């Protein structure tokens, strides 16, 4: 947990990196980040906070099923992220008792 907090803090604080060469300075590309579950409470905050300094690709639950490995692979191959942040979660706590399989697929298998 502490390492992900350090990562978050460093991404928020840093602006675009600048490379120095004999020919002057040039802006380097920002860190490429894929946020899965970008329409949830956590995901939308991650996107909002990091978008100014990070190249964010955001996927919402309707666009990407986190339990579908082929779909995940396709999104990752298309966006080439350096960091993937999985904010997708089954959060219907009351229904999780009756929909245990769905909660397990999203919260356990989807996080792998």
N, C-alpha and C positions, 0 to 999 in steps of 0.2 A: 504494500500500500504506500509506503513512504516513497519508494522510487517513482511510482506513478504521480505522486504529488509533486516531486521535484521536476519531473518531465513537464507537467502542466505549468508550473511556475516559470520554468525556463522558456516555454513556448509563448506564454503570455507576455513576459518581459522583453523578449528579444524582438527587435524589428527585423527587417530583411537583412541578411548578411551581406557584407560588402567585401569583394575580393580586391586585393591590391596587386598590381603588376607594374612592370616598367612602363606600360602604356596608359596608366591611370587607374581609376577605380571603376568597377562595374558591380551592379547589384546581382547577387546570386539568387537563384530561385528559392522560395520559401520551402519549409518542410511540407511534404505532401501527406495529408492526413485523410483517412477514410473514417467517417462517423456512421455507424450502423445504428438504427433506431433514433434518427435525428429528429423525429417528431414527438418524442417523449419529453418529459420534464428535464431529465439529465441531458439527453442528447441535444435538445434545442439550446440549452445553456452552454454546452460545450461548443457548439457551432457559433453561437453569438459571441462568446468570449474569444475564441481562437481565430475566427475568420479575418480579423484585421491584420494579423501577422502570419497566418499559416494558410497554405493552399488546401482548402477543405473541400472534400467530396462528401456530400451528405446523402444518405439513403434512408427513407422512411419505411415503416413497416409494410405499407401497401406495395411498395416497389421491390422489396427484398425480404424474402423469408429466410431468417437466420438458420433455419433447420435444413435448408436446401444447399448442400455443399457445392453443387455444380453452379448454382446461381451466384453464390459467394465467390467462387473461383473466377467466374466471368467478370464480376464487378472489380475484383482485385487486379486481374490481368488488364482490364481496360483502364483503370485509374492509376496503377503503379504506385500505391501509397508506401511511404516509409514507415508509417505508424497506422495501425487499425485500432479504433476505439469502439468497443461493442457496448452500446448503451441500450440495446434491445433487451426487453425483459417482459415476462408474463407478470403483470402487476395486479391482476384482479384477484386479490387475496381471498375473498369470500368464495369465488368460483374455483379457486385452485384445489380445494378439497374435493370437488366433484369432477373437475377437469384435470386430474393429476397427470395424465399422459401429456396433455398440451403444455402444462406448466413445466414438466420435466424436459420435454423436447426443446423448449425455448430457453429456459434458464440453465439447464445443464448441458445438453448436447449442442445447443446453439452457441454456447460460450467456448467451445473447443476449437 
